[in-house]
Amino acid sequence: MARGECNCGVVQFEIDAELSDVFMCHCSICRRSTGSNGIAVVVVPNDRLRWIQGEDHIVMWSKPNSDWQTWFCRVCGSPVPGRNDPARVFVPAGSLTQGGDALRVVHHIWVGSKAVWDEIGDAGKQHAEQFRG
């Protein structure tokens, strides 16, 4: 069982699954969304995530003319889990407070779009675009 929350603790969730694989997106949209080199997410089936509290404090933003979306706490602005896919939820790895001890970056996606200053230094497989595995 894993747990997570936003920075202020208003939004809290738990995941009923073993977590291990992290996907790191380096695209320009994720960089602007986070203000860093991208976003690290754990992908889990929708039925494995349960909201403990604060689901009514989640705001979703869609990039115009795109299928890209992000979810965040409307109180503190922290990224929170969101559904970019009908079957899976993307959980920001940094939001996990418990159950993330075995996490490892296994895939870097949109590496062809990464910032010039972004140096990838782990063993995760690099994909120029999206990974569909």
N, C-alpha and C positions, 0 to 999 in steps of 0.2 A: 504494500500500500504506500502510495506517495501522497504528499500534501503540498499545497502551495498557496500563495496569496500575493496580493498587490503590495506596494510599499506601505500603504497606510493601514492595511489589514481589513478594509471594508469588504473586499472581494476575497473569498476563500473557497478552495476546492480540494477534492481528493480524487486520486486515480487508483482504480482497482486493477493494477497490472504491474508486472515487473518492467522497469525501465532500464535501457542500456544505450540505445542508439540515439545520437544527436545529429541533426541535420543543420548545417550552418549555411545560411543564405547570404551571399555577398552582393546581391543585386543593388543597383542604385536606389531603388524604391525603399528597400529595407534599411539601407544606410541612412537615408533621410528620415525615415520613420523613427529610428532609434538614436540617431546622432552618433553612431559608432561604425564599425566595419561591417555590420549586418545584424542578423538575428539568429540565435541558436534555438532550435525547437526540437521537442520530442513529439513524435506523432503517435497518437493512440486512437483506438476505435471510439466513436461517439458514446457508446453505451458503457464505456469504462471510466468516464469522467462524471463526477457528481458535484454539483454546487453545494457548498456548505452554507454560504451566505453571500449576499451582495450581488447576485445576478442582476438585480434591478439597477445596479450602479455601473453596469457595463455599457459602453458606447462603442458603436462600430462606425468606421469611416471607410468609404469606398473611393478608390482613385478613379476619377472620371475617365471614361473611355477605356476601362480596363476591368479585368475580373479580380484585381488585387484588393484585398480588404485587410483591415487591422482592427483589433479590439483592445480597449483599454479602460481602466478605471476612471470614471468621470471625476472622482475626488482628487486622486494623486497623479493620474496620467500614466501609471505603470501599464506596460503591455500585459494582457491576460489571455487565457486560452480563447481561440476562435475557430470557427468552422469555415475554412476555405474549400471544403470538400464535403459532399453529402454523407460520407461514411466515417470520416476521420476528423479529429480535432488536433490543432497545432498548439502545443503548450510551450510558451517561452521557457527555456531551460532555466533561466535566471530567476524565475518566479517560484521554483521548487524550494520548499523549506525542509522537506523530509523525503527520503526514498530516492535520492539522486546520487548516491555514493558510487554506483557502478556506471555512471554515464561516461561515454566516450564519443567524441566526434568521429562518425564513420563516413559521412559524406559532406563535401563542400559543394554547394550548387551555385550556379551562375558565376563561376570563377572568371569567366570571360568578361564579366562586368565589374569585377572587384576594383577597389580604389588602388592607385599606384603605390600607396604607402602601406597597404594591407599585405603583410607577409604571413603566409600559412606555414606553420611549423610543426604540425602533427601528422600522423599517419593516415588521416581520413582521405578517402578517395576523392579526387577532384574532378568535377564535371563542368564543362564550359557553360552549359545551360542547365535546365531542370533535369533532375534525376527521376526516372519513372520506373522504380524497381519494386 
